Amino acid sequence: MLIFKKTNETIEFRRQQMNISIGFVPTMGALHEGHLNLVKISLKENDFTYVSIFVNPLQFNDKKDLEKYPKNTDRDIKLLESIGTNALFLPSFEEVYNSSVQYDEINLDDWNSILEGQKRQGHFEGVIKAVSILFKIIMPHRAYFGLKDYQQVKIIEQLVIDKGYPIEIVSCSTVREQDGLAMSSRNAVLSPDAKKSAPKIYQWLLKAKKMYHSGRSVEEIKATIIREINDEKHFQLDYFEIRDAHDLSEIKSREQKTVALIAVFLDGIRLIDNIELT
Ligand code: AMP
């Protein structure tokens, strides 16, 4: 596996790759099967796959969250090598933000008034800055993102459309532990007790789906699930919403494709998950 730490060297190498398809998987490291699944899909669909590991400080609205964020680069490198990743881009903050490559911005007003955008002010601005720079350096034909970060996928799709990047965004299903917990780098910092309670998050989503299919109203489902979350002493609710699957707006009819989205704090660690209801 090639490892690049310098932006200019990466750009130079990439410019020489002609007539082959390039896949790209941006990550913040502390890799797990959810990340590796994206890389495996990219390896299948492209001639050459880049992965980046960059813990982007600009997308952390909470400094403590950034400090607590797990890091294990040696292990990440071994994992990526073991599945045949072609190249890893491992830049420092300066290589991303003080290089010749400029970030792009898009209008995030609508996204910032709901869900992750509302709860984590400045988060998506940070994501868009880093991802637009990474896209310009790697110039992939396809970029792979996990549906676990549902709103993020929608916003990246908007970035590509608004800026006219010739990149196909491929959204990939959420990979779960056997007990249903969505894999996340943050799971590594859960206490053993918290880890035991964490599968409840997916159980609430499954329950919401079951209720939706038995004809219960969105209000009824929300009230039931929110009550159950509030009854669990280790959990603190951030939001539980049922939204339109395309633009995450409020549901107006049962004809709409819908998704249930949840964010909770479990012993102080913020976890998110979602499930498509239809
Ligand atoms: P992160 O390192 O958290 O920035 O995640 C990098 C990419 O991996 C993002 O596109 C995430 O949505 C995706 N990802 C993280 N966890 C999972 C998971 N459990 N299943 C599928 N994709 C995931």
Boltz pocket constraint, residues with backbone or C-beta under 6 A from the ligand:
constraints:
  - pocket:
      binder: B
      contacts: [[A, 26], [A, 27], [A, 28], [A, 29], [A, 34], [A, 35], [A, 38], [A, 144], [A, 145], [A, 146], [A, 147], [A, 148], [A, 149], [A, 172], [A, 173], [A, 174], [A, 175], [A, 176], [A, 182], [A, 183], [A, 184], [A, 185]]
      max_distance: 6.0
